[in-house]
């Protein structure tokens, strides 16, 4: 389980510290406050536990700074500066919980990932692999045919999260019968999609009683549900895994948000640690309505203080969330509508 992240002089962050919920983490905040950057930092730390890449190398591939000069991830200043990243998690060693940390430091003059300094429990971090899935805003399921081979053979300017999610989607099905909890979630998604997902020659199809429809002909909202179905079906999202989803509401009809939130909350109950960013009031309200006292959830509001530094405030209940840029904007919109209907009276 991921516990904590601490940043200094990294991209938008001056000095930043955040404790995670072991279950669901929902991030809100205005554009430019670093929500996606946080998800990528966490994802890269998870991913290197299962690969031979260094943390710096993975960050380079998911952030893709110009010229792959990793020092460009250091917060921009007029003078030389250094940044540091620390991600902490809990692992089981001899049936005992042990806290370990992965650390990275570099300067704005560091050009190569190999020159960044990785420290902390590097060996132990990789001895305890952590399965993770990052779902980017842009759908890649319809672009899957040929993309993996192209990405592996050619240097193309795509953040590695896009290649990674296709790789996760193409994982084979787990051996043995599907457990009842996953089967229940799959059935919920199948009902919303009116079918199930199949693959043929690196192409995804929605199979329904009406036939097979390729993903290129499906609405993107349905493709999102299809991806979630695939990840649950192939065992990418099991107890102890991590799901990071950047703006799940993108191109999703509000009617389907209820299903998405239901699945995310159920995954949290099954032991998946979930990280979600959003700008959408309907999605937030669905979390507020569906979460129960037994759930482990935190709402994190990222904002800039008087000095324009990114800060965070975390709350267990949505109604306590402050500052709340989404609620504030909605309130302003309602005020403007009332004013318009009243012909400007009260201005």
URTAWO-V56506 format. One record per residue. N is the residue number from 1. RES is the residue in one small letter. PSI is psi in degrees with one decimal (999 if undefined). D_FIRST is the distance of its C-alpha to the first C-alpha in whole Angstrom. Layout:
[[N	RES	PSI	D_FIRST] [N	RES	PSI	D_FIRST]]
This chain:
[[1	x	133.3	0] [2	x	133.9	4] [3	x	-40.0	6] [4	x	149.7	10] [5	x	140.4	12] [6	x	128.8	16] [7	x	147.4	19] [8	x	120.6	22] [9	x	36.3	25] [10	x	121.7	23] [11	x	-111.5	25] [12	x	-8.5	25] [13	x	128.6	23] [14	x	-63.8	26] [15	x	121.5	23] [16	x	136.0	20] [17	x	135.0	17] [18	x	131.8	14] [19	x	135.3	12] [20	x	155.1	9] [21	x	146.8	9] [22	x	-12.9	6] [23	x	-95.2	9] [24	x	133.3	12] [25	x	118.5	13] [26	x	123.9	16] [27	x	130.5	18] [28	x	168.2	22] [29	x	158.4	24] [30	x	162.1	28] [31	x	139.6	28] [32	x	6.6	27] [33	x	-3.3	25] [34	x	19.7	22] [35	x	-50.6	20] [36	x	-36.7	20] [37	x	-39.5	19] [38	x	-45.9	16] [39	x	-41.3	15] [40	x	-38.5	16] [41	x	-45.4	15] [42	x	-44.4	11] [43	x	-44.8	13] [44	x	-39.4	15] [45	x	-40.2	12] [46	x	-46.0	10] [47	x	-37.3	14] [48	x	-14.3	15] [49	x	-15.0	13] [50	x	6.5	15] [51	x	177.8	18] [52	x	-0.8	21] [53	x	151.0	21] [54	x	162.7	20] [55	x	-41.7	18] [56	x	-42.2	21] [57	x	-42.6	23] [58	x	-40.2	20] [59	x	-40.2	20] [60	x	-38.5	24] [61	x	-30.1	24] [62	x	-25.8	22] [63	x	-33.5	23] [64	x	58.2	27] [65	x	157.2	29] [66	x	130.3	32] [67	x	12.1	34] [68	x	34.5	30] [69	x	102.1	31] [70	x	-25.5	27] [71	x	-17.5	29] [72	x	-7.2	30] [73	x	-10.1	26] [74	x	139.6	27] [75	x	131.4	28] [76	x	129.8	32] [77	x	167.4	34] [78	x	-7.6	38] [79	x	169.7	37] [80	x	142.7	35] [81	x	163.1	31] [82	x	153.6	28] [83	x	160.5	25] [84	x	147.9	21] [85	x	135.7	18] [86	x	122.7	15] [87	x	128.8	11] [88	x	139.9	9] [89	x	165.9	5] [90	x	132.9	5] [91	x	165.5	7] [92	x	123.0	10] [93	x	115.6	13] [94	x	45.4	16] [95	x	18.5	15] [96	x	141.4	13] [97	x	130.7	10] [98	x	133.1	11] [99	x	128.4	10] [100	x	157.7	11] [101	x	146.0	12] [102	x	127.4	13] [103	x	149.7	17] [104	x	138.3	19] [105	x	150.9	23] [106	x	168.2	26] [107	x	169.8	29] [108	x	-8.6	31] [109	x	-5.9	33] [110	x	119.9	31] [111	x	-40.7	32] [112	x	142.1	30] [113	x	-33.6	26] [114	x	-19.8	27] [115	x	-12.5	29] [116	x	149.7	25] [117	x	113.5	24] [118	x	131.3	21] [119	x	-170.7	20] [120	x	-155.3	17] [121	x	63.6	15] [122	x	-45.2	16] [123	x	-47.8	17] [124	x	-34.4	14] [125	x	-40.6	12] [126	x	-16.4	14] [127	x	-12.8	14] [128	x	79.7	11] [129	x	142.9	11] [130	x	110.0	9] [131	x	130.8	11] [132	x	153.2	11] [133	x	128.5	14] [134	x	119.3	16] [135	x	110.5	19] [136	x	169.7	21] [137	x	-44.9	24] [138	x	129.7	27] [139	x	137.7	27] [140	x	-5.0	28] [141	x	-39.5	28] [142	x	-18.3	32] [143	x	10.8	32] [144	x	-42.1	31] [145	x	119.7	34] [146	x	-15.1	35] [147	x	-42.0	32] [148	x	-46.0	30] [149	x	-38.4	33] [150	x	-43.4	34] [151	x	-36.2	31] [152	x	-25.2	31] [153	x	-27.7	34] [154	x	153.2	35] [155	x	98.0	34] [156	x	148.3	33] [157	x	71.9	32] [158	x	132.4	29] [159	x	142.5	25] [160	x	-15.7	23] [161	x	-28.5	21] [162	x	-40.2	24] [163	x	-40.1	25] [164	x	-42.3	21] [165	x	-32.5	21] [166	x	-41.4	24] [167	x	-42.5	23] [168	x	-39.9	20] [169	x	-28.2	23] [170	x	3.0	25] [171	x	144.4	23] [172	x	160.9	25] [173	x	143.8	24] [174	x	146.3	23] [175	x	153.3	25] [176	x	173.3	26] [177	x	151.2	26] [178	x	128.5	24] [179	x	160.0	22] [180	x	-32.5	24] [181	x	-46.8	21] [182	x	-37.7	21] [183	x	-39.4	24] [184	x	-42.3	24] [185	x	-38.9	22] [186	x	-39.2	25] [187	x	-36.7	28] [188	x	-45.1	27] [189	x	-39.9	26] [190	x	-37.0	30] [191	x	-40.2	32] [192	x	-36.5	31] [193	x	-18.1	31] [194	x	42.6	34] [195	x	-173.8	33] [196	x	164.4	31] [197	x	136.2	30] [198	x	160.8	32] [199	x	148.3	32] [200	x	120.7	35] [201	x	49.2	36] [202	x	23.6	33] [203	x	138.6	34] [204	x	140.5	32] [205	x	148.6	34] [206	x	115.9	34] [207	x	119.9	36] [208	x	174.3	37] [209	x	-21.7	41] [210	x	-10.5	42] [211	x	-163.4	41] [212	x	125.8	39] [213	x	122.2	38] [214	x	152.2	37] [215	x	-25.9	34] [216	x	-18.9	36] [217	x	1.1	38] [218	x	150.6	35] [219	x	145.5	34] [220	x	-31.1	31] [221	x	-40.3	30] [222	x	-36.8	30] [223	x	-34.5	29] [224	x	-44.9	26] [225	x	-37.8	25] [226	x	-41.5	27] [227	x	-43.9	24] [228	x	-40.9	21] [229	x	-45.8	23] [230	x	-44.6	23] [231	x	-34.6	19] [232	x	-42.5	19] [233	x	-37.8	22] [234	x	4.3	21] [235	x	13.6	18] [236	x	-24.9	16] [237	x	89.6	14] [238	x	174.2	13] [239	x	126.8	10] [240	x	-5.6	7] [241	x	173.3	8] [242	x	130.3	8] [243	x	126.5	12] [244	x	119.6	13] [245	x	116.7	17] [246	x	111.6	20] [247	x	66.5	22] [248	x	-19.5	22] [249	x	-12.2	26] [250	x	124.7	27] [251	x	25.7	30] [252	x	124.8	29] [253	x	139.4	32] [254	x	-29.7	31] [255	x	-35.4	32] [256	x	-14.8	29] [257	x	-32.8	26] [258	x	-42.6	26] [259	x	-45.2	25] [260	x	-46.9	23] [261	x	-40.2	21] [262	x	-45.0	22] [263	x	-43.1	20] [264	x	-41.2	17] [265	x	-40.7	17] [266	x	-39.1	17] [267	x	-41.8	14] [268	x	-39.1	12] [269	x	-23.8	14] [270	x	3.5	13] [271	x	8.8	9] [272	x	130.0	9] [273	x	123.7	7] [274	x	135.1	11] [275	x	125.1	12] [276	x	136.4	16] [277	x	149.8	19] [278	x	153.0	22] [279	x	12.9	26] [280	x	124.6	27] [281	x	-41.3	28] [282	x	-41.2	28] [283	x	-44.3	25] [284	x	-42.5	24] [285	x	-33.6	26] [286	x	-42.5	25] [287	x	-44.8	22] [288	x	-40.8	24] [289	x	-31.2	26] [290	x	-23.0	23] [291	x	143.0	20] [292	x	169.6	21] [293	x	-28.7	21] [294	x	-15.3	18] [295	x	148.3	16] [296	x	107.4	13] [297	x	146.6	14] [298	x	137.0	15] [299	x	124.9	18] [300	x	121.9	18] [301	x	116.2	21] [302	x	135.0	22] [303	x	166.2	26] [304	x	133.1	28] [305	x	-171.8	30] [306	x	-28.1	34] [307	x	8.2	33] [308	x	17.7	31] [309	x	143.0	28] [310	x	127.4	25] [311	x	171.9	23] [312	x	142.7	21] [313	x	130.1	21] [314	x	140.0	18] [315	x	148.2	19] [316	x	-28.9	18] [317	x	139.0	21] [318	x	-38.7	23] [319	x	-18.8	26] [320	x	-4.8	25] [321	x	118.9	24] [322	x	138.5	26] [323	x	154.8	27] [324	x	91.6	27] [325	x	-30.8	29] [326	x	-47.8	29] [327	x	-41.6	31] [328	x	-43.4	33] [329	x	-40.0	34] [330	x	-41.8	35] [331	x	-40.7	37] [332	x	-37.1	39] [333	x	-42.7	40] [334	x	-42.6	41] [335	x	-41.7	43] [336	x	-38.3	44] [337	x	-42.5	45] [338	x	-43.6	47] [339	x	-41.4	49] [340	x	-42.9	50] [341	x	-26.9	51] [342	x	5.9	53] [343	x	27.7	55] [344	x	0.7	53] [345	x	138.3	55] [346	x	-1.7	53] [347	x	999	52]]
